[in-house]
Amino acid sequence: MARLGLDDYADEEPTVGEPTVGPATGVESAAHLAGVPDEFQRLWTPHRLVYIQHGQQPDEHECPFCHAPQMDDEDALIVARGTHAFVLLNLFPYNSGHLLVCPYRHISTYDLATPEEVAEIGELTQTAMRVVRTVSRNDGFNIGMNQGVVAGAGIAGHLHQHIVPRWAQDANFLPIIAKTKALPQLLGDVRQALADAWPATSA
């Protein structure tokens, strides 16, 4: 992808009240911004606004992990359901195939889980790893739980374990310099592929 420079819009004059966005790029030219012009271009991602404004710490009555099991699997992005816990795609994934394992009960930390919940969370995690590896041929995983707001939990009130597939060649400059992730698959396609590969005999 060619890098845009200040000269790309040097001859353009913005219309009052309209954003200064280059043709078919979605990138705003810094040449017309208030203040001192700089070399940075701004890649607008308005779809993230719903997460910024509404994705932070809902109360128990608005918890997405409590509502998800009441929906059908496709709409809720649920891949598999167990007796005490279930597996769904992260709506804001770090990588394609980023899964969450959640107990049905609204509990906030791992120490509050029953032995049955702990066992099934572990079993579903192992199955998820095998399924993702089969479908995506990834090279590794990040697995973990953020416990509490101070630890970075996006939904701190409802326990959930992250399963993030990683590939040896998945590093690129976007997360480093633009805080942007390039995701090659749509969530619905990923959910369907994982659900189809999920073993019927698992929890």
Salt bridges, closest charged atoms under 4 A:
ASP38 OD1 - ARG42 NH1 3.05
ASP73 OD1 - ARG81 NE 2.76
GLU117 OE2 - ARG105 NE 2.71
ASP170 OD2 - ARG166 NE 3.21
